[in-house]
Amino acid sequence: MDLDSLSINLRPRSAWEGIDLGFAMAREWFLPLWLLWLSSALPVMLVLTLLPLPLWLAGLLLWWFKPVYEPPLLYWLSRRLFAERPSVSEVFRGWTKIVLPQLIAGLTWRRLTPSRSFVMPVAVLEGLKGRSRGSRIGILGRGMHAAGWLTLVGLHFEIVLELGLIVLVAALIPEELLWIDWQHYLFDPDPLSEWLHHACALAAMSLIAPFYVAGGFALYLTRRSQLEAWDLELGLRRMAQRHLHRRLAGAVSILLVCLAVLVMPARDAQAIEVSRQHAQELIQEVLAEEAFGRYETHTDWRYIADEEADQSSWMAEWLRLLLSGFSNNLAGVGEVLLWLAIAGVLAYLLHWFVQNRSLLYSSGNASGGGDKAPPSHIAGLDLRPESLPDDPGAAASRLIEAGEYRSGLSLLYRAALSVLIHRYSLEIKDGATEGECLAHTRNTLAESQGDYFARLTRAWLALAYGHLQPQQASALVLCQEWASHFGAENAQ
């Protein structure tokens, strides 16, 4: 390993500073890392979509196969860090040597390892397997809980970014074309919603992956620098180069002293004293360097075996190794389990609220909602009962037969809203849109009433905003059916 060709400033760093260094590397080389990740993930996604699998299972497998996409990024970073400039095609020519050696383990018992990005260089770059790999990871991972936090925070960023992309797409779709119902999206999504979910998930994973892999790799470099004193080695090399000319000057001085001893024996003592003073000055200058002026104290827990115990017992040795590894990773695993438990509780509370919100609304209306007056106007429509005729369906039929389609459908629609507000006590805000009014009725009306109100809303929206006049026969059918769904005989 040629440390002189490193593209980064190698110095002592804490674990969090090492992760920050990795994020800086990901920002600097984001485009090739992103292309490498997509070059591996997109073919996997296309294969999964062609297989006869449910969409949710295809999305789960796409996430599970992350150990297939990440090693090429690590290999590219390891070459670029030492001033090489590998292309994407060069990396994929060696894809089998990079990914396949540890693929089965990465997709099975090591898949949920919290420190996956930190330990991946041990297998991909160092090529260690079996007991050698475990011993190496035990040394590198001693006290490195930041690796587990990197995985946990990266997972949360993926979720937030995925939800943000879904909401952004939904916000850009016109309300008349929006098919997403958030309750059904969470618990019973349609195929189009699942495709949107998986596309946004793929985009979110591709944006986070370069930072996750680079952060784990930089944490690995930081740990190796601490254990192998890379910074001290580089400092000594630079110091040797700086003092090269001084050593040459010292050699010349010694040569002159030797000549003086031969030529002027009377001045031997003086020449020796001069040489000694010059050597002392060089030694003091070397010791004044920063590499020799730092003291650090590290404290950790170590297993102290009983000196009188039988060291030949293989069972005792196995238990010692097991307990040592467990104690090193217990804190990190505990933190991850705590966050997963909190996320599970929040998901359960959200599910319970969605399933029981009608009970909450009804209890709220029963306890204190009776004092709140219903709105008199919604979307510019007068909903006061005294402003409506006794038989809105018949009155609307006369208007439509006279060619006044807008007035007729407006009368039907505002009469239906008036019944919903005053008879069914439906809480609708003053500034609610037609789409919001329709959404409020889904848990209130019977199936036939809800279907009629949906058809009436679509006809009114098409005429009011799209200037699309319905056929007279279909408009008269809406007028004739109004009384059967919202007439006085259907009062509850």
C-alpha positions as CSV (number, residue, x, y, z in Angstrom):
1,M,0.0,0.0,0.0
2,D,1.6,3.3,-1.2
3,L,0.6,5.8,1.5
4,D,2.3,8.6,-0.4
5,S,-0.2,8.4,-3.2
6,L,-3.3,8.9,-1.0
7,S,-5.8,11.5,-2.3
8,I,-6.9,12.5,1.3
9,N,-5.2,14.2,4.2
10,L,-4.3,11.3,6.5
11,R,-4.4,12.5,10.2
12,P,-5.7,11.1,13.5
13,R,-9.5,11.3,13.4
14,S,-12.4,10.2,15.7
15,A,-15.0,7.8,14.3
16,W,-17.5,10.5,13.5
17,E,-14.8,12.6,11.8
18,G,-14.0,9.5,9.7
19,I,-17.6,9.2,8.6
20,D,-17.7,12.9,7.7
21,L,-14.6,12.2,5.6
22,G,-16.5,9.5,3.8
23,F,-19.4,11.8,3.1
24,A,-17.0,14.3,1.6
25,M,-15.5,11.6,-0.7
26,A,-19.1,10.6,-1.7
27,R,-19.9,14.3,-2.6
28,E,-16.7,14.6,-4.6
29,W,-17.2,11.4,-6.6
30,F,-20.9,11.1,-6.4
31,L,-21.7,10.6,-10.2
32,P,-19.5,7.5,-10.8
33,L,-20.5,5.9,-7.5
34,W,-24.2,6.5,-8.4
35,L,-23.8,5.1,-11.9
36,L,-22.0,2.0,-10.4
37,W,-24.9,1.4,-8.0
38,L,-27.6,1.8,-10.7
39,S,-25.7,-0.4,-13.1
40,S,-26.1,-3.3,-10.6
41,A,-29.5,-2.5,-9.2
42,L,-31.5,-1.7,-12.3
43,P,-30.8,-5.2,-14.0
44,V,-31.9,-6.9,-10.7
45,M,-35.1,-4.8,-10.6
46,L,-35.9,-5.6,-14.3
47,V,-35.4,-9.4,-13.6
48,L,-37.6,-9.2,-10.5
49,T,-40.4,-7.5,-12.4
50,L,-40.3,-10.1,-15.2
51,L,-40.7,-12.9,-12.7
52,P,-44.2,-13.9,-11.6
53,L,-43.8,-12.4,-8.1
54,P,-46.1,-10.0,-6.2
55,L,-44.9,-6.4,-6.4
56,W,-44.3,-6.2,-2.6
57,L,-42.1,-9.3,-2.7
58,A,-40.1,-7.9,-5.7
59,G,-39.5,-4.7,-3.7
60,L,-38.4,-6.6,-0.6
61,L,-35.9,-8.6,-2.7
62,L,-34.6,-5.5,-4.4
63,W,-33.8,-4.1,-0.9
64,W,-32.4,-7.5,0.3
65,F,-29.9,-7.7,-2.6
66,K,-28.0,-4.6,-1.5
67,P,-24.8,-6.6,-0.9
68,V,-24.8,-7.2,-4.6
69,Y,-24.8,-3.5,-5.5
70,E,-22.4,-2.1,-2.9
71,P,-19.0,-4.0,-3.4
72,P,-18.3,-2.3,-6.8
73,L,-18.6,1.1,-5.1
74,L,-16.1,0.1,-2.5
75,Y,-13.7,-1.3,-5.1
76,W,-13.8,1.9,-7.1
77,L,-13.3,4.0,-4.0
78,S,-10.2,2.0,-3.0
79,R,-8.6,2.6,-6.4
80,R,-9.6,6.2,-6.7
81,L,-8.2,6.9,-3.2
82,F,-4.7,6.0,-4.4
83,A,-4.8,8.4,-7.4
84,E,-6.0,5.8,-9.9
85,R,-8.9,6.7,-12.2
86,P,-10.9,3.4,-12.9
87,S,-13.9,3.6,-15.2
88,V,-17.2,2.0,-14.6
89,S,-16.6,-0.6,-17.3
90,E,-13.2,-1.5,-15.8
91,V,-14.9,-2.2,-12.4
92,F,-17.5,-4.4,-14.0
93,R,-15.0,-6.4,-15.9
94,G,-13.8,-7.7,-12.5
95,W,-17.3,-7.9,-11.1
96,T,-17.1,-11.7,-10.4
97,K,-13.9,-11.3,-8.3
98,I,-15.4,-8.4,-6.4
99,V,-18.9,-9.6,-5.6
100,L,-19.1,-13.4,-5.8
101,P,-16.5,-14.5,-3.1
102,Q,-18.7,-13.3,-0.2
103,L,-22.1,-13.1,-2.0
104,I,-23.8,-16.1,-0.2
105,A,-22.7,-15.0,3.2
106,G,-23.7,-11.4,2.5
107,L,-27.2,-12.4,1.4
108,T,-27.8,-14.8,4.3
109,W,-26.4,-14.7,7.9
110,R,-24.5,-11.4,7.4
111,R,-27.3,-9.5,5.6
112,L,-28.6,-7.7,8.8
113,T,-25.2,-7.0,10.3
114,P,-25.4,-3.4,11.6
115,S,-21.8,-2.6,10.6
116,R,-22.0,-4.0,7.1
117,S,-20.3,-1.1,5.3
118,F,-17.5,-1.0,7.9
119,V,-16.6,-4.7,7.7
120,M,-17.1,-5.1,3.9
121,P,-13.5,-4.0,3.1
122,V,-12.1,-6.9,5.1
123,A,-13.7,-9.4,2.6
124,V,-13.6,-7.3,-0.6
125,L,-10.2,-5.6,-0.3
126,E,-8.2,-7.8,2.1
127,G,-9.8,-11.0,0.9
128,L,-10.0,-12.6,4.3
129,K,-12.3,-15.5,5.0
130,G,-13.4,-17.7,7.9
131,R,-11.5,-17.5,11.2
132,S,-9.0,-14.9,9.8
133,R,-11.9,-12.6,8.8
134,G,-13.5,-12.9,12.2
135,S,-10.3,-12.2,14.1
136,R,-9.6,-9.2,11.8
137,I,-13.1,-7.8,12.4
138,G,-12.8,-8.3,16.1
139,I,-9.6,-6.2,16.2
140,L,-11.0,-3.5,13.9
141,G,-14.4,-3.3,15.4
142,R,-13.3,-3.0,19.1
143,G,-15.3,0.0,20.4
144,M,-16.5,1.1,16.9
145,H,-20.2,1.6,17.6
146,A,-20.4,4.4,15.0
147,A,-20.6,1.8,12.3
148,G,-24.0,0.6,13.6
149,W,-25.2,4.2,13.9
150,L,-24.2,4.8,10.3
151,T,-26.5,1.9,9.2
152,L,-29.4,3.0,11.4
153,V,-29.2,6.7,10.3
154,G,-28.8,5.7,6.6
155,L,-31.9,3.5,6.8
156,H,-33.9,6.4,8.3
157,F,-32.7,8.8,5.6
158,E,-33.8,6.3,3.0
159,I,-37.3,6.1,4.5
160,V,-37.7,9.8,4.8
161,L,-36.3,10.4,1.3
162,E,-38.6,7.7,-0.2
163,L,-41.7,9.2,1.5
164,G,-40.7,12.7,0.4
165,L,-40.4,11.6,-3.2
166,I,-43.9,9.9,-3.0
167,V,-45.5,13.0,-1.6
168,L,-43.7,15.2,-4.2
169,V,-45.1,13.1,-7.0
170,A,-48.6,13.1,-5.5
171,A,-48.4,16.9,-5.1
172,L,-47.5,17.4,-8.8
173,I,-50.5,15.4,-10.0
174,P,-53.7,17.4,-10.6
175,E,-56.4,16.7,-8.0
176,E,-58.9,15.4,-10.6
177,L,-56.3,12.8,-11.8
178,L,-55.0,11.8,-8.3
179,W,-55.8,8.2,-7.6
180,I,-53.9,7.8,-4.3
181,D,-56.0,7.3,-1.2
182,W,-53.5,7.3,1.7
183,Q,-55.4,4.8,3.8
184,H,-55.6,2.3,1.0
185,Y,-52.0,3.1,0.0
186,L,-50.7,2.1,3.4
187,F,-52.7,-1.0,4.0
188,D,-54.2,-2.2,0.6
189,P,-52.3,-0.5,-2.3
190,D,-53.3,-0.9,-5.9
191,P,-50.6,-2.0,-8.5
192,L,-50.0,1.6,-9.7
193,S,-49.4,2.8,-6.2
194,E,-47.0,-0.2,-5.6
195,W,-45.0,0.7,-8.8
196,L,-44.8,4.3,-7.5
197,H,-43.6,3.1,-4.2
198,H,-40.9,0.8,-5.6
199,A,-39.6,3.5,-8.1
200,C,-39.3,6.0,-5.3
201,A,-37.6,3.4,-3.1
202,L,-35.1,2.6,-5.8
203,A,-34.3,6.3,-6.3
204,A,-33.9,6.8,-2.5
205,M,-31.6,3.8,-2.1
206,S,-29.4,5.0,-5.1
207,L,-29.0,8.4,-3.5
208,I,-28.0,7.2,-0.1
209,A,-25.8,4.2,-1.1
210,P,-22.7,6.3,-2.2
211,F,-22.7,8.0,1.2
212,Y,-23.3,4.8,3.1
213,V,-20.5,2.9,1.4
214,A,-18.0,5.8,1.4
215,G,-18.8,6.5,5.1
216,G,-18.1,2.9,6.1
217,F,-14.9,2.8,4.0
218,A,-13.6,6.0,5.6
219,L,-14.4,4.6,9.0
220,Y,-12.3,1.5,8.1
221,L,-9.4,3.6,6.9
222,T,-9.6,5.7,10.2
223,R,-9.5,2.5,12.3
224,R,-6.5,1.1,10.4
225,S,-4.7,4.4,10.6
226,Q,-5.2,4.3,14.4
227,L,-3.9,0.7,14.7
228,E,-1.1,0.8,12.2
229,A,0.0,4.5,12.8
230,W,-0.2,5.5,9.1
231,D,-0.1,9.2,10.1
232,L,3.2,8.6,12.0
233,E,4.7,6.7,9.1
234,L,3.8,9.5,6.7
235,G,5.1,12.2,9.2
236,L,8.4,10.4,9.5
237,R,8.8,10.2,5.7
238,R,8.1,13.9,5.2
239,M,10.4,14.7,8.1
240,A,13.1,12.6,6.5
241,Q,12.7,14.5,3.2
242,R,12.8,17.9,5.0
243,H,16.0,17.0,6.8
244,L,17.8,15.4,3.8
245,H,19.8,18.5,3.0
246,R,20.6,19.0,6.7
247,R,21.9,15.5,6.9
248,L,24.1,16.2,3.9
249,A,25.3,19.3,5.6
250,G,26.1,17.3,8.7
251,A,28.0,14.7,6.7
252,V,30.1,17.5,5.1
253,S,30.7,19.0,8.6
254,I,31.9,15.6,9.9
255,L,34.2,15.2,6.8
256,L,35.7,18.6,7.5
257,V,36.1,17.7,11.2
258,C,38.0,14.6,10.2
259,L,40.2,16.6,7.9
260,A,40.8,19.0,10.7
261,V,41.8,16.2,13.0
262,L,44.4,15.0,10.5
263,V,45.7,18.4,9.6
264,M,45.5,20.1,12.9
265,P,45.9,17.5,15.8
266,A,46.1,20.3,18.3
267,R,42.4,21.2,17.7
268,D,40.9,17.7,18.0
269,A,38.9,18.4,21.2
270,Q,37.4,21.5,19.7
271,A,36.3,19.7,16.5
272,I,34.7,16.9,18.5
273,E,32.8,19.4,20.6
274,V,31.5,21.1,17.5
275,S,30.3,17.8,16.0
276,R,28.6,16.9,19.3
277,Q,26.7,20.2,19.5
278,H,25.5,19.9,15.9
279,A,24.2,16.3,16.6
280,Q,22.4,17.5,19.7
281,E,20.7,20.3,17.7
282,L,19.5,17.8,15.1
283,I,18.1,15.4,17.8
284,Q,16.2,18.2,19.5
285,E,14.8,19.4,16.2
286,V,13.5,15.9,15.4
287,L,12.0,15.5,18.8
288,A,10.2,18.8,18.5
289,E,8.1,17.5,15.6
290,E,4.4,17.0,16.2
291,A,4.6,13.2,15.8
292,F,6.8,12.9,18.9
293,G,4.9,15.4,21.0
294,R,1.5,13.9,21.5
295,Y,0.3,11.6,24.4
296,E,-2.9,9.7,24.3
297,T,-4.6,7.5,26.9
298,H,-7.1,4.8,25.8
299,T,-9.2,2.7,28.2
300,D,-11.1,-0.4,27.3
301,W,-12.4,-3.6,29.0
302,R,-10.3,-6.7,28.7
303,Y,-10.9,-10.2,29.8
304,I,-8.6,-11.3,32.6
305,A,-8.4,-15.1,32.8
306,D,-7.8,-17.0,36.0
307,E,-4.1,-17.9,36.0
308,E,-4.9,-21.2,37.7
309,A,-7.6,-22.2,35.2
310,D,-7.0,-25.0,32.8
311,Q,-5.9,-23.2,29.6
312,S,-6.2,-26.4,27.6
313,S,-10.0,-26.5,27.8
314,W,-11.3,-25.7,24.4
315,M,-14.8,-25.0,25.8
316,A,-13.4,-22.3,28.1
317,E,-11.5,-20.7,25.2
318,W,-14.7,-20.8,23.0
319,L,-16.8,-19.2,25.7
320,R,-14.1,-16.5,26.2
321,L,-14.1,-15.6,22.6
322,L,-18.0,-15.6,22.4
323,L,-18.4,-13.4,25.5
324,S,-15.7,-11.0,24.3
325,G,-17.3,-10.5,20.9
326,F,-20.8,-10.2,22.5
327,S,-19.6,-7.5,24.9
328,N,-18.0,-5.5,22.1
329,N,-21.2,-5.4,20.0
330,L,-23.8,-5.5,22.8
331,A,-24.2,-1.7,23.1
332,G,-24.6,-1.2,19.3
333,V,-27.1,-4.1,19.0
334,G,-29.1,-2.8,21.9
335,E,-29.3,0.7,20.4
336,V,-30.5,-0.7,17.1
337,L,-33.1,-2.9,18.8
338,L,-34.4,0.1,20.8
339,W,-34.9,2.2,17.7
340,L,-36.6,-0.6,16.0
341,A,-39.0,-1.1,19.0
342,I,-39.8,2.7,18.9
343,A,-40.5,2.5,15.2
344,G,-42.8,-0.5,15.7
345,V,-44.8,1.2,18.4
346,L,-45.2,4.3,16.2
347,A,-46.3,2.2,13.3
348,Y,-48.9,0.4,15.5
349,L,-50.3,3.7,16.8
350,L,-50.6,5.0,13.3
351,H,-52.4,1.9,12.2
352,W,-54.7,2.0,15.2
353,F,-55.5,5.7,14.5
354,V,-56.3,5.1,10.9
355,Q,-58.6,2.1,11.7
356,N,-60.4,3.9,14.6
357,R,-60.5,7.5,13.4
358,S,-64.3,7.2,12.8
359,L,-64.8,6.4,16.4
360,L,-62.7,9.4,17.5
361,Y,-64.7,11.7,15.2
362,S,-68.0,10.3,16.4
363,S,-67.0,10.6,20.1
364,G,-65.7,14.2,19.5
365,N,-69.1,15.1,17.9
366,A,-71.0,13.5,20.7
367,S,-69.0,15.2,23.5
368,G,-68.4,18.7,22.3
369,G,-69.1,19.1,18.6
370,G,-72.8,19.9,19.0
371,D,-72.1,23.5,19.8
372,K,-70.3,24.2,16.5
373,A,-72.5,25.6,13.9
374,P,-72.3,23.9,10.4
375,P,-70.9,26.0,7.6
376,S,-73.4,27.9,5.4
377,H,-71.3,28.0,2.3
378,I,-68.7,25.5,0.9
379,A,-66.8,26.1,-2.4
380,G,-69.0,29.1,-3.0
381,L,-72.3,27.1,-2.8
382,D,-75.1,28.1,-0.5
383,L,-76.0,25.1,1.8
384,R,-78.6,26.7,4.0
385,P,-81.8,24.4,4.0
386,E,-84.1,27.5,3.5
387,S,-82.3,28.3,0.3
388,L,-83.2,25.0,-1.3
389,P,-86.6,23.9,-2.8
390,D,-88.6,21.1,-1.1
391,D,-87.9,18.7,-4.0
392,P,-84.4,19.5,-5.3
393,G,-84.5,16.6,-7.8
394,A,-87.7,17.8,-9.5
395,A,-86.5,21.4,-9.6
396,A,-83.1,20.3,-11.1
397,S,-85.0,18.3,-13.7
398,R,-86.9,21.3,-14.8
399,L,-83.8,23.4,-15.1
400,I,-82.0,20.7,-17.2
401,E,-84.9,20.3,-19.5
402,A,-84.8,24.0,-20.0
403,G,-81.1,23.8,-21.0
404,E,-79.7,25.2,-17.8
405,Y,-77.4,22.3,-17.0
406,R,-75.0,24.3,-14.7
407,S,-77.9,25.6,-12.5
408,G,-79.5,22.1,-12.3
409,L,-76.3,20.2,-11.3
410,S,-75.3,23.0,-8.9
411,L,-78.7,22.7,-7.2
412,L,-78.3,18.9,-6.9
413,Y,-74.8,19.1,-5.6
414,R,-75.4,21.8,-3.0
415,A,-78.6,20.0,-1.9
416,A,-76.6,16.8,-1.3
417,L,-73.9,18.7,0.6
418,S,-76.6,20.4,2.7
419,V,-78.1,17.0,3.6
420,L,-74.7,15.6,4.5
421,I,-73.9,18.5,6.8
422,H,-77.3,19.0,8.5
423,R,-78.7,15.4,8.5
424,Y,-75.5,13.3,8.8
425,S,-73.5,15.9,10.8
426,L,-70.6,15.6,8.5
427,E,-67.8,18.0,9.5
428,I,-66.5,19.8,6.4
429,K,-64.4,23.0,6.6
430,D,-65.6,26.2,4.9
431,G,-62.8,26.2,2.4
432,A,-63.0,22.5,1.5
433,T,-62.8,21.5,-2.2
434,E,-65.1,19.0,-3.9
435,G,-62.5,16.3,-3.7
436,E,-62.1,16.8,0.0
437,C,-65.9,16.7,0.5
438,L,-66.0,13.4,-1.4
439,A,-63.2,12.0,0.7
440,H,-65.0,12.8,3.9
441,T,-68.1,10.8,2.8
442,R,-66.3,7.5,2.3
443,N,-66.7,6.3,5.9
444,T,-70.1,8.0,6.4
445,L,-72.4,7.0,3.6
446,A,-73.7,3.6,2.6
447,E,-72.2,2.1,-0.6
448,S,-75.1,3.1,-2.9
449,Q,-75.2,6.6,-1.5
450,G,-71.5,7.0,-1.8
451,D,-71.5,5.7,-5.4
452,Y,-74.3,8.2,-6.3
453,F,-72.5,11.1,-4.6
454,A,-69.3,10.2,-6.5
455,R,-71.1,10.2,-9.8
456,L,-72.7,13.5,-9.0
457,T,-69.4,15.1,-7.9
458,R,-67.7,14.0,-11.2
459,A,-70.5,15.4,-13.3
460,W,-70.4,18.7,-11.4
461,L,-66.6,19.0,-11.6
462,A,-66.6,18.2,-15.4
463,L,-69.2,21.0,-16.0
464,A,-67.9,23.6,-13.5
465,Y,-64.2,23.4,-14.3
466,G,-63.9,21.5,-17.5
467,H,-67.0,23.0,-19.2
468,L,-68.0,19.5,-20.3
469,Q,-71.8,19.4,-20.5
470,P,-73.2,15.9,-19.7
471,Q,-75.8,14.2,-21.9
472,Q,-79.4,15.2,-20.9
473,A,-80.4,11.6,-20.2
474,S,-77.5,11.0,-17.7
475,A,-78.2,14.3,-16.1
476,L,-81.9,13.5,-15.7
477,V,-81.0,10.1,-14.2
478,L,-79.0,12.0,-11.5
479,C,-82.1,14.2,-10.8
480,Q,-84.4,11.2,-10.6
481,E,-82.1,9.2,-8.2
482,W,-81.5,12.2,-5.8
483,A,-84.7,11.6,-3.8
484,S,-84.0,7.8,-3.3
485,H,-80.6,8.6,-1.8
486,F,-80.9,12.0,-0.1
487,G,-84.6,12.5,0.2
488,A,-86.5,13.0,3.5
489,E,-87.6,9.3,3.5
490,N,-83.9,8.3,3.9
491,A,-83.3,10.3,7.0
492,Q,-81.5,8.3,9.7
